[in-house]
């Protein structure tokens, strides 16, 4: 669990097309502005393997607040549903009437290109009505509190709210005060659940599984919400994770929760099935975590020479935005092992799946 309170998803009985249920209880989130500590991860079982999950057809959660709290069966359901929606993007007419009549509010209080565009495209392809909020175009710049903003949004009776916020726990706060389905599009340094899901999608499609794979995650681990979501997902699904970065950017808790830690990138990528590079988040750092970008690249940048130490069928990922020549060499980012653009493409299908399932849809209905 993460420090600062329980991050469990709020649950309700499965339903086909739910009415607007009342908001359930949730505990207070972590204090804003402080990266949550990782204090527990799911047990992957003997030798990193998990039993095959029983198939589900519908989600029982009202919200997607994080990967933590999702079961392997629920993760599998979302990925299977995303596979079905991926086919929609290949059609001449890329639209289905699945969410016709539903209203989705995109409430983004931090800059975003990939995530916001991906959600907007997903909503439009599902035929939902969308409303977009940004800091410069909202009353937040006039001093309005998040609670007042949430109450005003709720008064408009939206069906779903997609929120990105600089404060860890902001989506959980909305979940306590809104009847709408809440989707976390990234909150502070806590989690970014749809990014974790869309990262898992190409791994599963290329490798056929997640269990037993060796995944190396390298970069700014202290400030990364992508790291936290990926750790919860990969460990839940039975993958073997090793992390790497400067000592100043690695949370001390990682070594205590079953994640291998190294300060040498060559050791991290050795025999890796998947290499995931993370962005250096200078905007969240307080003080110099490393002397210079050049030194970081020399010690931790992913080059072709370092990739040669991984498995022959390795895939290379980056959630973006990339700092070329700092975290990753351009020859690697654009090379044959890279699935970075596929991550962006898969993001639309994964977010379509999340929106569809939270609206009460089932995988069976989609197959029909």
C-alpha positions as CSV (number, residue, x, y, z in Angstrom):
1,X,0.0,0.0,0.0
2,X,1.1,3.6,-0.2
3,X,1.8,5.8,2.7
4,X,-1.0,8.1,3.7
5,X,-4.0,5.9,3.7
6,X,-5.8,3.1,1.9
7,X,-5.8,3.4,-1.9
8,X,-8.4,0.7,-2.5
9,X,-10.8,1.1,-5.4
10,X,-14.4,1.7,-4.4
11,X,-16.5,-1.3,-5.4
12,X,-20.1,-2.0,-6.1
13,X,-22.0,-5.0,-7.5
14,X,-21.5,-5.6,-11.3
15,X,-24.1,-4.0,-13.5
16,X,-24.8,-3.8,-17.2
17,X,-25.8,-0.1,-17.5
18,X,-25.7,1.5,-14.1
19,X,-27.7,4.4,-12.9
20,X,-25.6,7.0,-11.1
21,X,-24.8,5.3,-7.8
22,X,-24.0,7.3,-4.7
23,X,-20.4,8.0,-3.9
24,X,-18.9,5.5,-1.5
25,X,-16.5,6.2,1.3
26,X,-12.8,6.7,0.9
27,X,-10.0,7.5,3.3
28,X,-7.9,10.7,3.2
29,X,-5.2,10.7,0.6
30,X,-1.5,11.4,1.1
31,X,-0.6,15.0,1.8
32,X,-0.3,17.0,-1.4
33,X,3.2,17.5,-2.9
34,X,5.0,14.6,-1.2
35,X,5.8,11.5,-3.2
36,X,4.0,8.5,-1.5
37,X,6.2,5.8,-0.1
38,X,5.9,2.3,-1.5
39,X,5.6,0.0,1.4
40,X,4.0,-3.2,0.0
41,X,3.7,-4.9,-3.3
42,X,1.7,-8.0,-4.3
43,X,3.4,-11.3,-3.8
44,X,4.1,-12.9,-7.2
45,X,4.1,-16.4,-5.7
46,X,6.8,-19.1,-6.1
47,X,9.4,-18.4,-8.7
48,X,7.5,-15.3,-9.9
49,X,4.6,-17.3,-11.3
50,X,0.9,-16.8,-10.6
51,X,-2.0,-19.2,-11.2
52,X,-4.0,-18.4,-14.3
53,X,-6.7,-15.9,-13.3
54,X,-10.3,-16.9,-13.7
55,X,-12.0,-14.9,-16.5
56,X,-14.2,-11.9,-15.6
57,X,-16.6,-10.2,-17.9
58,X,-17.2,-6.9,-16.0
59,X,-15.5,-4.6,-13.5
60,X,-16.9,-4.3,-10.0
61,X,-15.2,-0.9,-9.3
62,X,-16.9,2.4,-9.8
63,X,-13.6,4.2,-10.2
64,X,-10.1,3.7,-11.6
65,X,-8.0,5.5,-8.9
66,X,-4.9,3.3,-9.3
67,X,-3.5,-0.1,-10.2
68,X,-3.1,-0.9,-6.5
69,X,-6.2,-2.8,-5.5
70,X,-6.8,-4.3,-8.9
71,X,-6.6,-8.1,-9.1
72,X,-4.9,-10.0,-11.8
73,X,-8.3,-11.0,-13.2
74,X,-9.4,-7.3,-13.4
75,X,-6.2,-6.3,-15.1
76,X,-6.6,-9.2,-17.6
77,X,-10.2,-8.1,-18.3
78,X,-9.1,-4.6,-19.1
79,X,-6.3,-5.8,-21.4
80,X,-8.6,-8.3,-23.2
81,X,-11.2,-5.5,-23.7
82,X,-8.5,-3.2,-25.0
83,X,-7.5,-5.8,-27.5
84,X,-11.1,-5.9,-28.8
85,X,-11.2,-2.1,-29.1
86,X,-7.8,-2.0,-30.8
87,X,-9.6,-3.3,-33.9
88,X,-11.8,-0.2,-34.0
89,X,-8.8,1.9,-34.7
90,X,-8.1,-0.1,-37.9
91,X,-11.5,0.6,-39.4
92,X,-12.3,3.2,-42.0
93,X,-14.9,4.7,-39.6
94,X,-13.3,4.7,-36.2
95,X,-16.4,5.1,-34.1
96,X,-18.8,2.9,-32.1
97,X,-22.0,4.0,-30.3
98,X,-21.0,2.4,-27.0
99,X,-21.1,5.6,-24.8
100,X,-23.7,7.6,-26.8
101,X,-25.6,9.9,-24.4
102,X,-22.8,9.8,-21.8
103,X,-20.9,12.9,-20.8
104,X,-17.2,12.8,-19.9
105,X,-15.4,15.7,-18.3
106,X,-11.6,15.9,-18.9
107,X,-10.3,17.9,-15.9
108,X,-6.6,18.4,-16.5
109,X,-4.7,20.6,-14.0
110,X,-1.3,19.7,-15.3
111,X,0.2,19.9,-18.9
112,X,-0.4,16.8,-21.0
113,X,-0.1,15.9,-24.6
114,X,-0.3,12.1,-25.0
115,X,-2.7,11.4,-22.1
116,X,-5.2,14.1,-22.7
117,X,-5.3,13.6,-26.5
118,X,-5.6,9.9,-26.0
119,X,-8.6,10.2,-23.6
120,X,-10.3,12.7,-25.9
121,X,-9.9,10.4,-28.9
122,X,-11.1,7.4,-26.9
123,X,-14.2,9.3,-25.8
124,X,-15.0,10.5,-29.3
125,X,-14.6,7.0,-30.7
126,X,-17.0,5.7,-28.1
127,X,-19.5,8.5,-29.2
128,X,-19.4,10.2,-25.7
129,X,-20.0,13.9,-25.3
130,X,-16.9,15.6,-23.9
131,X,-16.1,18.7,-21.9
132,X,-12.5,19.9,-21.4
133,X,-11.2,21.9,-18.5
134,X,-7.7,23.3,-18.1
135,X,-6.1,25.5,-15.4
136,X,-6.0,28.6,-17.6
137,X,-9.7,28.2,-18.6
138,X,-11.1,27.3,-15.1
139,X,-11.9,29.2,-11.9
140,X,-9.0,27.6,-10.2
141,X,-6.9,30.5,-11.4
142,X,-9.3,32.8,-9.5
143,X,-8.7,30.9,-6.2
144,X,-11.5,28.3,-6.3
145,X,-10.7,25.2,-4.2
146,X,-10.7,21.7,-5.6
147,X,-13.8,20.9,-3.5
148,X,-15.8,23.8,-4.9
149,X,-14.6,22.9,-8.4
150,X,-15.7,19.3,-7.8
151,X,-19.1,20.4,-6.5
152,X,-19.6,22.6,-9.6
153,X,-18.6,19.8,-11.9
154,X,-21.0,17.4,-10.1
155,X,-23.8,19.9,-10.5
156,X,-23.5,19.5,-14.2
157,X,-24.3,15.8,-13.8
158,X,-21.4,14.3,-15.8
159,X,-21.2,10.5,-16.1
160,X,-17.4,10.4,-15.8
161,X,-14.6,12.7,-14.8
162,X,-11.0,12.1,-16.0
163,X,-8.7,14.0,-13.7
164,X,-5.0,14.9,-13.8
165,X,-3.7,16.9,-10.8
166,X,-0.4,17.8,-9.3
167,X,-1.6,16.8,-5.8
168,X,-1.3,13.1,-4.9
169,X,-4.7,11.8,-3.9
170,X,-6.8,14.4,-5.8
171,X,-8.8,11.7,-7.7
172,X,-9.6,10.0,-4.4
173,X,-10.9,13.3,-3.1
174,X,-13.2,13.7,-6.1
175,X,-14.4,10.1,-5.6
176,X,-15.6,11.0,-2.1
177,X,-17.5,14.0,-3.3
178,X,-18.8,13.1,-6.7
179,X,-21.3,10.5,-7.9
180,X,-19.5,10.4,-11.3
181,X,-17.1,7.6,-12.2
182,X,-13.6,9.0,-11.5
183,X,-10.6,8.0,-13.7
184,X,-7.1,8.9,-12.5
185,X,-5.1,10.3,-15.4
186,X,-2.1,10.9,-13.1
187,X,-2.0,12.4,-9.6
188,X,1.3,14.0,-8.3
189,X,3.9,11.3,-7.7
190,X,1.3,8.7,-6.7
191,X,-0.1,6.7,-9.7
192,X,-0.9,6.8,-13.4
193,X,-3.0,3.7,-13.8
194,X,-3.9,3.9,-17.5
195,X,-0.2,4.4,-18.4
196,X,0.6,1.2,-16.5
197,X,-2.1,-0.6,-18.4
198,X,-1.1,0.7,-21.8
199,X,2.5,-0.3,-21.0
200,X,1.4,-3.8,-20.1
201,X,-0.6,-4.1,-23.4
202,X,2.3,-4.2,-25.9
203,X,4.4,-6.5,-23.6
204,X,1.5,-9.0,-23.4
205,X,0.9,-8.7,-27.2
206,X,4.6,-9.2,-28.1
207,X,5.5,-11.7,-25.5
208,X,2.2,-13.5,-25.0
209,X,2.4,-13.2,-21.2
210,X,3.6,-11.0,-18.3
211,X,4.3,-13.7,-15.7
212,X,8.0,-14.6,-15.5
213,X,9.3,-11.8,-17.7
214,X,12.4,-9.8,-16.5
215,X,11.5,-6.1,-16.7
216,X,14.2,-3.5,-16.1
217,X,12.9,0.0,-15.2
218,X,15.5,2.8,-15.3
219,X,15.4,6.5,-14.5
220,X,13.9,8.9,-12.0
221,X,12.2,6.4,-9.7
222,X,11.5,8.8,-6.8
223,X,9.1,11.1,-8.6
224,X,7.6,8.7,-11.1
225,X,3.9,7.9,-10.8
226,X,4.4,5.6,-13.9
227,X,6.9,3.5,-11.8
228,X,4.4,3.0,-9.1
229,X,1.6,1.9,-11.4
230,X,3.9,-0.4,-13.4
231,X,5.3,-2.0,-10.2
232,X,1.8,-2.8,-8.9
233,X,0.7,-4.2,-12.2
234,X,3.9,-6.2,-13.1
235,X,4.2,-7.7,-9.6
236,X,0.5,-8.6,-9.5
237,X,0.8,-10.3,-12.9
238,X,3.9,-12.3,-11.8
239,X,6.8,-10.4,-13.6
240,X,10.3,-10.1,-12.2
241,X,11.2,-6.4,-11.9
242,X,14.6,-4.8,-11.4
243,X,15.1,-1.0,-11.1
244,X,18.1,1.2,-11.7
245,X,19.0,4.8,-11.3
246,X,21.1,7.2,-9.4
247,X,21.0,6.6,-5.6
248,X,19.5,10.0,-5.2
249,X,16.5,9.0,-7.3
250,X,15.7,5.6,-5.9
251,X,13.2,5.3,-3.0
252,X,14.7,3.4,-0.1
253,X,11.5,1.3,0.3
254,X,12.0,-0.5,-3.1
255,X,14.6,-2.8,-1.8
256,X,12.4,-3.8,1.1
257,X,9.4,-4.8,-1.0
258,X,10.8,-7.5,-3.3
259,X,12.1,-5.3,-6.1
260,X,15.7,-5.8,-7.1
261,X,17.7,-2.6,-7.1
262,X,21.0,-1.8,-8.8
263,X,23.0,1.3,-9.6
264,X,24.6,-0.1,-12.7
265,X,22.5,0.0,-15.9
266,X,24.5,-2.9,-17.4
267,X,23.4,-5.1,-14.6
268,X,19.8,-4.0,-14.9
269,X,19.5,-4.7,-18.7
270,X,21.4,-8.0,-18.6
271,X,19.0,-10.7,-19.8
272,X,16.0,-8.3,-19.8
273,X,12.9,-9.1,-21.8
274,X,11.6,-5.5,-21.4
275,X,13.5,-2.3,-20.8
276,X,11.4,0.7,-19.6
277,X,13.1,4.1,-19.5
278,X,11.6,6.8,-17.3
279,X,11.9,10.6,-17.8
280,X,14.1,12.7,-15.5
281,X,11.5,14.9,-13.8
282,X,13.4,18.1,-13.1
283,X,10.1,20.0,-12.4
284,X,9.5,17.7,-9.3
285,X,13.1,17.6,-8.1
286,X,14.3,19.9,-5.3
287,X,18.0,20.3,-5.6
288,X,20.5,18.6,-7.9
289,X,20.0,14.8,-8.0
290,X,22.9,14.4,-10.3
291,X,25.7,16.8,-11.5
292,X,24.7,17.2,-15.2
293,X,22.6,15.7,-18.0
294,X,25.8,14.6,-19.7
295,X,26.9,12.6,-16.7
296,X,23.5,11.1,-16.3
297,X,23.6,9.9,-19.9
298,X,27.1,8.5,-19.5
299,X,26.1,6.5,-16.5
300,X,22.4,5.7,-17.0
301,X,21.5,6.5,-20.6
302,X,20.3,3.6,-22.8
303,X,22.7,3.2,-25.7
304,X,22.9,0.5,-28.5
305,X,25.9,-1.0,-26.7
306,X,24.0,-1.4,-23.5
307,X,20.9,-2.8,-25.3
308,X,23.2,-5.6,-26.6
309,X,23.3,-7.0,-23.1
310,X,19.6,-7.7,-23.1
311,X,17.7,-10.6,-24.6
312,X,17.7,-10.8,-28.4
313,X,13.9,-10.1,-28.5
314,X,13.9,-7.3,-26.0
315,X,11.4,-4.5,-26.3
316,X,12.2,-1.0,-25.3
317,X,9.6,1.4,-23.8
318,X,9.3,5.0,-22.7
319,X,6.1,6.6,-21.4
320,X,7.2,10.0,-22.8
321,X,8.0,12.7,-23.2
322,X,11.5,11.6,-24.0
323,X,14.7,13.5,-23.3
324,X,16.9,12.2,-26.2
325,X,20.5,12.1,-25.3
326,X,19.7,12.1,-21.6
327,X,17.6,9.0,-20.8
328,X,17.9,7.3,-24.2
329,X,19.9,7.5,-27.4
330,X,18.0,8.4,-30.6
331,X,19.3,5.3,-32.3
332,X,17.6,3.2,-29.6
333,X,14.4,5.2,-29.4
334,X,13.9,4.9,-33.1
335,X,15.4,1.4,-33.5
336,X,13.9,-2.0,-34.2
337,X,13.4,-2.9,-30.5
338,X,11.4,0.2,-29.7
339,X,7.6,0.0,-29.1
340,X,7.4,3.7,-27.9
341,X,5.0,4.8,-30.6
342,X,3.0,1.6,-30.2
343,X,2.5,2.6,-26.5
344,X,0.8,5.8,-27.8
345,X,-1.4,3.9,-30.2
346,X,-2.4,1.3,-27.6
347,X,-3.2,4.1,-25.2
348,X,-6.4,4.9,-27.1
349,X,-7.6,1.3,-27.0
350,X,-6.8,0.9,-23.3
351,X,-8.6,4.1,-22.4
352,X,-11.6,3.1,-24.5
353,X,-11.6,-0.2,-22.5
354,X,-11.5,1.6,-19.2
355,X,-14.3,4.0,-20.1
356,X,-16.5,1.2,-21.5
357,X,-16.0,-1.1,-18.5
358,X,-16.6,1.7,-15.9
359,X,-19.8,2.6,-17.7
360,X,-21.0,-0.9,-17.0
361,X,-20.1,-2.6,-20.3
362,X,-19.0,-6.2,-20.4
363,X,-16.5,-8.1,-22.5
364,X,-19.3,-10.5,-23.6
365,X,-21.4,-7.6,-24.9
366,X,-18.4,-6.3,-26.8
367,X,-17.9,-9.8,-28.4
368,X,-21.5,-9.9,-29.4
